Amino acid sequence: MWIFRIKRSAYALSLVLFSMGIVALLVALWITWPQISAARDPFSAFLSLIWTKNLGFIAGLEFKLAYLVALGDVLLISGIIVSAFSVRRFYLMGKVVWYQCPWCHKDWRSSGVKALVHCPHCRQLVHPILIEKQIK
């Protein structure tokens, strides 16, 4: 049986990076949409526009639209990679049983019978209560 645990901070970071990448690509598409919609070949029109059109964020600083597209791609890919590495996978060997913490009363599953463990929710060193649940 596999158990998946997600690191919340890394998962939140991956969502932020992924959404920033999507926003950057949507801004590039929004800026070039009037010319793309009128073109016969939208893909080649988009590629030519991102290399010719400049984008000014601050007075005196101009960037090519291709840099925004590249930044969006990098943020999108890094968000996916961070999301993939934020998940820990555990394989439980043997019989799977359910425990309940006497401190926080939350349940978790683990393999084998254990006398003294750290609760994964409250991190207390406890003697868990063995509870009966159906495992599908």
N, C-alpha and C positions, 0 to 999 in steps of 0.2 A: 504494500500500500504506500502510495506517495503522499507526502504532506508538503504543501507549498506555503512558505511564509514570505511576506512582502515587507521590505524595509520601507517604512512610510516616508522618510525624508528623501530617499533616492527616488521613490515613486512620484513624490510631489515635484522633485526637480525634473524628472523625465516629462511630466505633464507640462511644466512651464516651458522647457526647451522645445517640446513638440508643438505647443500652441504658438510660441514665438516664431518658429519656422513656418507654420501655416500662415500666420499673419504676414510675415515678410513676403511669402509667395503670393498671397492674395493682394497685397499692396502693389506688387509688380504687375500682376494681372489687371488690377483696377486701373493703373496708370496707362497701360497699353491697350485696354479693351476697345476704345473707339476706333483705333487703326486696325486692330485684329479683326473686329467684326465686319469691317468693310472689305477686307482682303480676300482674294480667291484662295490663297494657301495660308491659313492662319498660323501654322507652325513656323514656316520660314519667315513670315512677317513678324512673329514674336521674337524669333532669334535675331533678326536684323534690328528690331527696335530696341532690344535690351543692350545692344552694343553701341547704338547711336544716341539714345536718349539719356540725358543727364538728370540727376535727382539732387536737389539742393536741400539739405537738412538745416544747415546753419548758414548765415550770410557769409559768403566768401568760400565756403566748402561745397564742392560739387562732386558727386560720385556717379559713375555709370550705373545704370539700372542692372547690369549684369552682376555687379558686386552684391546688390541686394538679393538677387536670385541665388547666388552662390552662398551667401550667408544663410538664407532660408533653407537651402539644401543641407548645409552643415548642421544647422540647429535641428532640423527634422531627423537626420540620421543619428546625431548624438542623443537626441531624446529617445529614439528607439533602442539604442545600445544601452543607455542608462536604465531604461525600463527592463531590458532583458537581464541585466546584471543585478537588478534590485530584488529579484525573486530567488529565494533559497529553496532548494529541493532536498527533501529528506526521504529516504526509503526506510520504512519500518519493517524489520524482520520479525518473524514469529507471530504469535497471537496478539491481536490488537485489543486493548482494553481502554475503558474510559475512566478518568480520574476526576475528582472534584477537590478543589482547594478548600480547606477548612477556614481560611482567612477571608478570601474574596468570593467564595462560592461559585467560581467559574469552572467550566468543564474543559478538559482537553483529552486528547487521545494519545496513547503511547503504546509501545510494544513491551510485553513482559510485565511481570509484577515487580514493583519497586517499593522499598520501605521508606526511603527518605529522598526527596527530590526537591528541586527548585521549581516553584510554580511559574509557568511561562507568562502569566498575566501580572502578578504582583511581585514576583522575584523573591518570595519568602521561602525559606527552607522549611518544608512541611512534611508531615506524614499524610499522604493523600488518601482520600476516601475512594474506594473502588465502587463504581456505580455500574449498573447494568443498562446497556443501550444496545439496540439492534444496529449492526454495521452492515451497510449495503455494499 
